[in-house]
């Protein structure tokens, strides 16, 4: 039976360790890029949502103005009806 050892010379060991470190660094850079892409996407979604919020605020103001105008018209009509009732 032959026994083999996984023994690297110090030079090879250093080479493999350096290769592992480079691969780990590449993986880290890839994760970092993905993280930055996610941040950019989230910022874009936030901008889109802010625009939607502003549109909704504008629509709300228009609707509130319309409601106020309708209430004013209703009050005017009620006064006119009341006057007509008093006349007859």
Buried (B, 14 or more C-beta within 10 A) or exposed (E): EEEEEEEEEEEEEEEEEEEEEEEEEEEEEEEEEEEEEEEEEEEEEEEEEEEEEEEEEEEEEEEEEEEEEEEEEEEEEEEEEEEEEEEE
